[in-house]
Amino acid sequence: MHPAILFEKKPNNIVRCTACNHYCLIKENSTGICGVRKNIKGELFLLVYGKSSGSHVDPMEKKPLFHFLPGEKIFSFGTVGCNFGCGFCQNWNISQITRGAQSQKEYVIDQYGADLYPEQIIDYCVKNEIKAIAYTYNEPTIFVEYALDVMKLAKKHKIKNVFVTNGYESKECVELIAPYLDAANIDLKGFTEKFYSNLCKSRLKPVLETIKLMHKKGIWLELTTLLIPGENDSEKELKEIAEFIKSVSPSIPWHISAFHPDFEMLEKQPTKLSSLETAYNIGKKAGLKFVYIGNIISDKYENTYCPKCNELVIKRMGYQVQNFLKNGRCKCGEKIAGVWK
């Protein structure tokens, strides 16, 4: 256990967790929705500090980040638990493992994960010349104190920090991590409160506010929407997503990913290429400069083209990357939005 930072004390030994937009009121000996932040005698503790459910060196493009250090490797790690309850989660075996009775949560957390402390992560990255760290696999907001200690050390060694997140960070959380966070891929899972309430056990509005706030803070953003047939793939909803992204910045890349049946949505059919192409065209028509299709093999929809002259500037095939940019610019002189070094 490790003392939490983001919480407020309330009467009768109750605490309010301020890490995410659920703002859970937590009674003594209980946890919040995520199952990993526990009230012990009126103080909040993080149960998964230094406990990693998995770590791996990934391609940057797997996050997915297409405009952030393309072709580089990124050290990725996470814990267990989540503040969402998505029935389509592809990492449900770690993110949803804290569902259920309190005693079950405590047992699982105590047994699950290997020791992985901030100093170990940084030492590995320095020795292997890895330029970035991703807080991913489950929702990093719920283990923010653990992430923050890694992020602070990373900054000292000029290693960049990336959140792969559902965007449910509280304002307090964003303020805490913003000085150390270089980039984030945020899941914009749909564009109706009904979708978020029924399928994610959360709300849409806080996600939109986090996107706007992170962009305002100068954090490089890319957004991902998993297109689920019959749930969030109507042309109306896709137009609303595209228009929202454009209102924040037309230079924010939008990744449209194909759904594959998983977890509690095994009855759903995979996303058709035609649906992905419809979403792609909607995004481009709305004025988004960079729209990508993911979770399929493509020789077109993963490439980056100059928005001014349409020249191919980054070619991708799977995780193979050819970057033709010079100092972040196309040969026509156009500066391509992103973080290139």
Steps between C-alpha positions, in 0.01 A plus 500: 500500500609856432346828620283666237533868414170572330229488766312715750411412857132509596317452834466153655825374347355522148728615217426637156741375235586778254704298249220463246162646415307243701617688812417191707393548861672208671408364841762353734635161387349544154634586158372722223354376171846408370563260789860611559465816711403410857394698806693384806417689821399811310805506272508391136756245384597366158502121513691440176803725544804321355287205387497455123256265328730501200775694326634491148698700248256595223512692173380857550239438229333231715374756755390626239710815456578595140625857548718442805856369453404273207691174479630521857456236770303574816510320836142411594359390834178498702340360815152353556160665530309771315257782567291393198300180449516463122333182379726503191833538683784313331710502819212390723708229671699770680275806484184332629666263747405725792128460438306311768502469877736705712675191639555373147652835397746493787603144427551559130698821543721342765586209272502662158800664335877505527708753688600782266615819665564839339878471526495162325298638210732797451814287529369266231410786266837672546699180444298411189480857361119504505374854454146476639283325760131413452262466794255259342336155487251617766394853593804696629287759680419251774869443578600862453726521807704205372506649150601842632809366676609331177424814298710724725801271468444469125514877457836513678635256241333675202263208446153595377175395670183377328155422644276257311176591671122514496520873572318487833773687689374760743617860466711439810665204331575688178653786697718252691637313198505773233856620578631149432264368231616537139224319312176308542283280287148546630216264417202702382281191514179651364309826501183437700439487871295185439802318352727602786240418766390163362825362365772675701331573836612861477415834336598670175527865609801458733694331219437794269613740772821301557579509128460876492699551820791278396517675164502837674788377719708429190494121532520332158169321441379225271147359531372149438144380433428126493217467249244252636227396252159632604632681806706805403531481121208709374596775257341757732716395793815479291440852363459627856826338607684647201355847557596488868859403419521779244368750756795415727752480214479365143858378545410241766534155338185285517554124505191299399547140612325181396309315772554130556268302731635475855407478870122561538434584135582173330173506306596813308637473147841652416498846345473497122760682296220698333396642840857598579533668161175691560637631828830587333325701229283677757810605691673631190186681381469667841845649450717272713853498361597153622260204509615140530339156493639238739467133594511406132781448251509800269743652254310830494312585816798491737721731295548869571455745214584868496175697546631770263640309199382143576854364481565172688707605803485189723441152359381226736445130445414335829771629732752565223547875459669715238517865601568743212462816709793736541489678834126432514433654159383371165727572202248770401587679824177426686552432871326178602347511848663261744802430718784380282803492733 
